[in-house]
Amino acid sequence: MGFFMKKILALFFMLFFVMRITAFGEDTEPDIKSKSVVLMEKTTGNIIYEKNSDEKLSPASITKIMTLLLIFDNIKSGKIKPDDVVTTSEHAKSMGGSQVFLETGEEQTVDTLIKCIIIASGNDASVSMAEYIGGSEEKFVEMMNEKAKSLNMSNTHFEDCCGLTESDNHYTTAKDVAIMSRQLISDYPEIHNYSTVWMENIVHNTDKGSKEFTLTNTNKLLKQYEWTTGLKTGSTSKAKYCVSATAKKNDIDLIAVVMCAPDYKTRFNEAESLLEYGFSKCALFSDKLEGKHEYVKIKNCKKKKIKCEYESDFNYLLTDKNDMNTINGTVKMKKNITAPLKKGSIVGEKIYTAGDTVIGKVNIITSGEVQKMGYIDIFVRLIKNIEI
């Protein structure tokens, strides 16, 4: 091959790769065929990408995200414990769809039933837990709707705890699913200890004897996408194919919700595309302020300076990684503050800017009550200031 031909081939391959990078580069938005999707960042709750995100749709088994949230809420409050034993009712056994084949009167621990719900999407396990917590599935569903309301899931209404129903009055949106998914993984990160399990055996102990049953995860992204951490799939003839997929890469947690996908492959492929898009595009600026302190002068106070704390950490989602170095934080304390002050009184703030734009603030607050000086305190201070 002549030198000139080699040069032409080298130029051709260079042009090919440039065109490929342009076509499939970081900023290329996903090609979405599903009816509704949302891509959300966990820490800030910011939405990175959306399509028909407020359209009310049937959620199928991603309904169970709310069921799981209530289960963990009840464990946290001490109302139930992971080793509590739950007895399966006839109603729970009668559930169709995806199930783990619990028998009437069968006993399983709360921990085992959580595995059955999150790994194998067991409708019978979901109803068993709903009855154990609420007394009945109907009462538990009321709790689900109350929780949805408290999370400002304004386009959501549940009629069962597992998503098996095809009632038009059982609906949610991709945005609301992202909201409840974020709440679950933020409040209870231990959910990932369950949602990342691919296969696990449980034992059915019934009048017929003991028998092992293998739970297999319905979330194929665990095998398909290396950064996957969960969360929940769903499908019915009405809802078609849905998934709320969570993933973590470079300390960024993303939630990709896909609803009403035409088939199960599209559901997972589009969730993966959304996650890849988010990871390529975003960076999270975090200023960890827990345990850090500032000092402020307060008039008419026993101490000349008071130790204060930050109200929260600061997190900001960047959609251009190059902007990371432009963020600065400046502390500004209030002046002429006079005691007394209650615990949690705002005495200053840390202001964050990106270039000339203010992107957020964190309050600086008193760690405790700040008392006003009494006559004895004034007298002691005067004595200390007298030069002998």
C-alpha positions as CSV (number, residue, x, y, z in Angstrom):
1,M,0.0,0.0,0.0
2,G,1.4,3.3,-1.1
3,F,2.2,6.2,1.3
4,F,-0.6,8.4,-0.2
5,M,-3.2,5.6,0.2
6,K,-2.2,5.2,3.9
7,K,-2.7,8.9,4.5
8,I,-6.2,8.7,2.9
9,L,-7.1,5.7,5.1
10,A,-5.8,7.4,8.2
11,L,-7.8,10.5,7.4
12,F,-10.9,8.4,6.8
13,F,-10.7,6.6,10.1
14,M,-10.1,9.9,11.9
15,L,-13.2,11.4,10.3
16,F,-15.2,8.3,11.2
17,F,-14.3,8.6,14.9
18,V,-15.0,12.3,15.0
19,M,-18.4,11.7,13.4
20,R,-19.1,8.9,16.0
21,I,-18.2,11.1,18.9
22,T,-20.4,13.8,17.5
23,A,-23.3,11.4,17.1
24,F,-22.9,9.7,20.4
25,G,-21.2,12.3,22.5
26,E,-21.8,13.3,26.1
27,D,-24.4,15.9,25.3
28,T,-26.5,13.8,23.0
29,E,-30.0,13.4,24.6
30,P,-31.4,9.9,24.8
31,D,-33.7,8.6,22.1
32,I,-36.9,7.8,24.1
33,K,-39.7,5.7,22.8
34,S,-41.5,5.1,26.1
35,K,-44.4,7.3,26.9
36,S,-43.0,9.0,30.0
37,V,-39.6,9.2,31.6
38,V,-37.7,11.2,34.3
39,L,-34.0,11.4,35.2
40,M,-33.4,12.8,38.7
41,E,-30.3,13.3,40.8
42,K,-30.8,12.0,44.4
43,T,-29.0,14.5,46.6
44,T,-30.6,17.7,45.2
45,G,-33.7,16.2,43.7
46,N,-33.0,18.1,40.5
47,I,-34.5,16.8,37.2
48,I,-31.9,16.4,34.5
49,Y,-34.2,15.0,31.8
50,E,-37.9,14.5,31.4
51,K,-40.6,13.5,28.9
52,N,-44.3,13.7,29.7
53,S,-43.2,13.5,33.4
54,D,-46.6,14.6,34.8
55,E,-48.7,12.3,32.7
56,K,-50.9,10.0,34.9
57,L,-50.2,6.4,34.1
58,S,-50.7,2.9,35.6
59,P,-47.6,2.0,37.5
60,A,-47.9,-1.8,37.9
61,S,-45.4,-3.1,40.4
62,I,-43.4,0.0,40.9
63,T,-46.3,0.7,43.2
64,K,-44.3,-1.4,45.7
65,I,-41.8,1.4,46.1
66,M,-44.4,3.1,48.3
67,T,-45.2,-0.1,50.1
68,L,-41.5,-0.6,50.9
69,L,-41.2,3.0,52.0
70,L,-44.0,2.5,54.5
71,I,-42.4,-0.8,55.7
72,F,-39.1,0.9,56.4
73,D,-40.9,3.9,58.1
74,N,-42.6,1.4,60.5
75,I,-39.3,-0.3,61.2
76,K,-37.6,3.0,61.9
77,S,-40.4,4.1,64.3
78,G,-40.2,0.7,66.1
79,K,-43.7,-0.4,65.3
80,I,-42.4,-3.5,63.6
81,K,-39.0,-5.3,63.6
82,P,-37.2,-7.1,60.8
83,D,-37.4,-10.4,62.8
84,D,-41.2,-10.1,63.5
85,V,-43.1,-13.1,62.2
86,V,-45.9,-12.4,59.7
87,T,-48.7,-15.0,58.9
88,T,-50.0,-15.2,55.4
89,S,-53.8,-14.7,55.0
90,E,-56.1,-16.3,52.5
91,H,-56.4,-12.9,50.8
92,A,-52.6,-12.5,50.5
93,K,-52.3,-16.1,49.1
94,S,-55.0,-15.3,46.5
95,M,-52.9,-12.7,44.7
96,G,-52.1,-13.4,41.1
97,G,-49.3,-12.0,38.9
98,S,-45.7,-12.2,40.2
99,Q,-45.7,-14.1,43.5
100,V,-43.5,-16.1,45.8
101,F,-46.3,-18.7,46.4
102,L,-46.9,-18.1,50.1
103,E,-49.5,-20.5,51.6
104,T,-52.4,-19.6,53.9
105,G,-51.1,-19.7,57.4
106,E,-47.4,-19.7,56.3
107,E,-45.1,-17.7,58.6
108,Q,-42.2,-15.6,57.3
109,T,-40.2,-12.8,58.9
110,V,-40.5,-9.2,57.9
111,D,-37.0,-9.3,56.6
112,T,-37.8,-12.3,54.3
113,L,-40.9,-10.6,53.0
114,I,-39.0,-7.5,52.2
115,K,-36.7,-9.7,50.0
116,C,-39.7,-11.2,48.4
117,I,-41.1,-7.8,47.5
118,I,-37.9,-6.1,46.3
119,I,-36.2,-9.0,44.6
120,A,-39.1,-11.1,43.2
121,S,-41.8,-8.5,43.2
122,G,-44.1,-10.8,45.2
123,N,-47.7,-9.6,45.3
124,D,-48.6,-12.1,48.0
125,A,-45.6,-10.8,50.1
126,S,-46.7,-7.2,49.6
127,V,-50.3,-7.9,50.8
128,S,-49.0,-9.9,53.8
129,M,-46.9,-6.9,54.9
130,A,-49.8,-4.4,54.2
131,E,-52.1,-6.5,56.4
132,Y,-49.5,-6.8,59.1
133,I,-48.9,-3.0,59.3
134,G,-52.3,-1.7,58.5
135,G,-54.6,-4.4,59.7
136,S,-56.0,-4.7,56.2
137,E,-54.8,-3.9,52.7
138,E,-57.5,-1.2,52.5
139,K,-56.2,0.6,55.6
140,F,-52.6,0.3,54.4
141,V,-53.6,1.8,51.0
142,E,-55.0,4.8,52.9
143,M,-51.6,5.1,54.6
144,M,-49.9,5.0,51.1
145,N,-52.1,7.8,49.8
146,E,-51.4,9.9,53.0
147,K,-47.6,9.3,52.5
148,A,-47.9,10.3,48.8
149,K,-49.7,13.5,49.9
150,S,-47.0,14.3,52.4
151,L,-44.3,14.0,49.7
152,N,-46.3,16.3,47.4
153,M,-47.0,13.5,44.9
154,S,-49.9,15.5,43.6
155,N,-50.6,13.3,40.6
156,T,-50.7,9.9,42.4
157,H,-53.5,7.8,43.8
158,F,-53.2,4.2,44.9
159,E,-55.9,1.5,45.1
160,D,-53.8,-1.5,46.1
161,C,-50.4,-2.1,47.6
162,C,-48.8,-4.1,44.8
163,G,-49.9,-2.6,41.5
164,L,-51.8,-5.7,40.3
165,T,-55.0,-3.7,39.8
166,E,-55.8,-2.2,36.4
167,S,-58.3,0.3,37.8
168,D,-58.2,3.7,36.2
169,N,-58.1,5.2,39.7
170,H,-54.7,3.6,40.5
171,Y,-52.2,6.0,38.9
172,T,-49.0,7.9,39.3
173,T,-46.5,9.8,37.1
174,A,-42.8,9.4,36.3
175,K,-42.0,12.4,38.4
176,D,-43.9,11.2,41.4
177,V,-42.3,7.8,41.1
178,A,-38.9,9.5,41.1
179,I,-39.9,11.4,44.2
180,M,-40.9,8.3,46.2
181,S,-37.8,6.5,44.9
182,R,-35.6,9.3,46.1
183,Q,-37.3,9.3,49.5
184,L,-36.8,5.5,49.9
185,I,-33.1,5.4,48.9
186,S,-32.3,8.7,50.8
187,D,-34.0,7.7,54.1
188,Y,-33.1,4.0,53.9
189,P,-29.9,3.4,51.9
190,E,-29.9,-0.1,53.3
191,I,-32.6,-0.9,50.6
192,H,-29.7,-1.4,48.3
193,N,-28.6,-4.4,50.3
194,Y,-31.8,-6.0,49.1
195,S,-32.2,-4.5,45.6
196,T,-28.7,-5.6,44.4
197,V,-29.3,-9.2,45.2
198,W,-29.6,-11.2,42.0
199,M,-30.7,-14.6,43.5
200,E,-31.5,-15.8,47.0
201,N,-33.3,-18.8,48.4
202,I,-36.1,-18.7,51.0
203,V,-37.7,-21.6,52.7
204,H,-41.5,-22.3,52.7
205,N,-42.5,-24.1,56.0
206,T,-46.0,-25.3,55.7
207,D,-48.2,-28.3,56.6
208,K,-46.9,-29.9,53.5
209,G,-43.3,-29.7,54.8
210,S,-40.3,-27.5,54.0
211,K,-39.3,-26.5,50.5
212,E,-36.8,-24.0,49.1
213,F,-37.8,-21.4,46.7
214,T,-35.4,-19.2,44.7
215,L,-36.0,-15.5,44.4
216,T,-34.7,-14.1,41.1
217,N,-34.4,-10.3,40.7
218,T,-36.8,-8.8,38.1
219,N,-34.3,-5.9,37.5
220,K,-32.2,-7.1,34.6
221,L,-30.1,-4.0,34.8
222,L,-28.2,-5.7,37.6
223,K,-26.6,-7.8,34.9
224,Q,-26.8,-5.3,32.1
225,Y,-25.4,-2.1,33.6
226,E,-22.5,-2.1,36.0
227,W,-23.5,0.9,38.1
228,T,-26.9,-0.3,39.0
229,T,-28.0,-0.2,42.7
230,G,-31.7,-1.1,42.3
231,L,-34.7,-0.5,42.4
232,K,-38.0,-1.8,41.1
233,T,-39.7,-3.0,37.9
234,G,-43.3,-3.4,36.9
235,S,-45.5,-4.6,34.0
236,T,-49.1,-5.3,33.3
237,S,-51.1,-5.2,30.1
238,K,-52.4,-1.7,31.1
239,A,-49.1,-0.2,32.4
240,K,-47.0,-2.0,29.8
241,Y,-43.3,-2.0,31.0
242,C,-42.0,0.2,33.8
243,V,-38.9,0.6,35.9
244,S,-37.5,2.9,38.5
245,A,-33.7,2.3,38.1
246,T,-31.1,3.6,40.6
247,A,-27.4,3.8,39.9
248,K,-24.3,5.3,41.5
249,K,-21.1,6.4,39.8
250,N,-18.4,8.8,41.0
251,D,-20.4,9.6,44.1
252,I,-23.4,10.7,42.0
253,D,-26.7,8.8,42.6
254,L,-29.3,8.9,39.8
255,I,-32.9,7.7,39.5
256,A,-34.2,6.9,36.0
257,V,-37.9,6.3,35.8
258,V,-39.3,4.7,32.6
259,M,-43.1,4.3,32.2
260,C,-45.2,2.7,29.5
261,A,-42.3,1.3,27.5
262,P,-43.4,-0.9,24.5
263,D,-41.4,-3.9,25.6
264,Y,-39.2,-5.1,28.4
265,K,-35.9,-4.6,26.4
266,T,-36.8,-0.9,25.7
267,R,-37.6,-0.4,29.4
268,F,-34.1,-1.4,30.4
269,N,-32.2,0.0,27.4
270,E,-33.8,3.5,27.9
271,A,-33.2,3.4,31.6
272,E,-29.5,2.7,30.9
273,S,-29.4,5.4,28.3
274,L,-30.9,7.9,30.7
275,L,-28.4,7.0,33.4
276,E,-25.4,7.2,31.0
277,Y,-26.6,10.6,29.8
278,G,-26.8,11.8,33.4
279,F,-23.4,10.5,34.4
280,S,-21.7,12.0,31.4
281,K,-23.4,15.4,31.8
282,C,-23.5,16.1,35.5
283,A,-21.2,16.7,38.4
284,L,-22.2,17.3,42.0
285,F,-20.6,20.1,44.1
286,S,-20.8,19.2,47.8
287,D,-19.6,21.2,50.7
288,K,-19.8,19.0,53.8
289,L,-20.5,21.4,56.7
290,E,-21.6,19.0,59.4
291,G,-19.3,19.5,62.4
292,K,-17.9,22.8,61.2
293,H,-18.4,26.0,63.2
294,E,-18.3,29.7,63.0
295,Y,-18.2,32.4,65.8
296,V,-20.3,35.5,66.1
297,K,-20.3,38.5,68.4
298,I,-23.6,39.0,70.2
299,K,-24.4,42.1,72.3
300,N,-25.6,41.8,75.9
301,C,-24.4,38.2,76.0
302,K,-22.5,36.4,78.8
303,K,-19.8,35.3,76.3
304,K,-18.2,37.8,73.9
305,K,-18.3,35.2,71.0
306,I,-20.8,32.4,70.5
307,K,-19.9,29.2,68.7
308,C,-22.5,28.5,65.9
309,E,-23.1,25.7,63.4
310,Y,-24.3,25.2,59.9
311,E,-28.0,24.3,59.3
312,S,-27.1,21.8,56.6
313,D,-24.6,20.7,54.0
314,F,-24.6,22.4,50.6
315,N,-25.1,20.4,47.4
316,Y,-25.4,21.8,43.9
317,L,-25.9,19.9,40.7
318,L,-23.8,21.1,37.7
319,T,-24.8,20.2,34.2
320,D,-21.4,21.4,32.9
321,K,-18.5,19.8,34.8
322,N,-16.2,22.7,33.8
323,D,-18.2,25.0,36.1
324,M,-17.0,23.1,39.2
325,N,-14.0,25.4,39.7
326,T,-16.1,28.5,39.4
327,I,-18.0,27.9,42.7
328,N,-17.0,29.9,45.8
329,G,-18.5,30.1,49.3
330,T,-18.4,33.2,51.4
331,V,-19.4,33.5,55.0
332,K,-21.4,36.6,56.0
333,M,-22.3,37.0,59.7
334,K,-25.0,39.4,60.9
335,K,-24.1,42.5,62.8
336,N,-25.6,44.1,65.9
337,I,-27.1,40.8,67.1
338,T,-28.5,41.2,70.7
339,A,-29.2,38.4,73.3
340,P,-31.3,36.6,74.2
341,L,-31.6,34.2,71.3
342,K,-33.4,30.8,70.9
343,K,-31.6,27.7,69.8
344,G,-31.5,27.6,66.0
345,S,-31.6,31.4,65.6
346,I,-30.1,32.5,62.2
347,V,-27.0,34.6,62.8
348,G,-25.4,34.4,59.4
349,E,-25.1,32.5,56.1
350,K,-22.7,31.0,53.7
351,I,-23.4,32.3,50.2
352,Y,-22.3,30.2,47.2
353,T,-21.7,31.8,43.8
354,A,-20.7,30.4,40.4
355,G,-19.1,33.4,38.7
356,D,-21.3,36.3,39.5
357,T,-24.5,34.2,40.0
358,V,-25.7,33.3,43.5
359,I,-26.5,29.5,43.4
360,G,-27.5,28.9,47.0
361,K,-27.1,29.7,50.7
362,V,-26.8,27.8,54.0
363,N,-27.9,29.4,57.2
364,I,-25.5,29.6,60.2
365,I,-27.5,29.1,63.4
366,T,-27.0,29.1,67.2
367,S,-26.2,25.7,68.6
368,G,-28.1,26.4,71.8
369,E,-30.0,29.1,73.7
370,V,-28.0,32.3,74.0
371,Q,-28.9,34.0,77.4
372,K,-28.9,37.7,78.2
373,M,-26.4,39.0,80.7
374,G,-27.7,39.5,84.2
375,Y,-26.5,42.2,86.7
376,I,-24.0,39.8,88.2
377,D,-22.5,39.0,84.8
378,I,-22.2,42.7,84.0
379,F,-20.4,43.3,87.3
380,V,-18.0,40.4,86.8
381,R,-17.1,41.6,83.3
382,L,-16.5,45.2,84.7
383,I,-14.2,43.8,87.4
384,K,-12.2,41.8,84.8
385,N,-11.7,44.9,82.7
386,I,-10.4,47.0,85.5
387,E,-6.6,47.4,85.3
388,I,-4.9,47.1,88.7
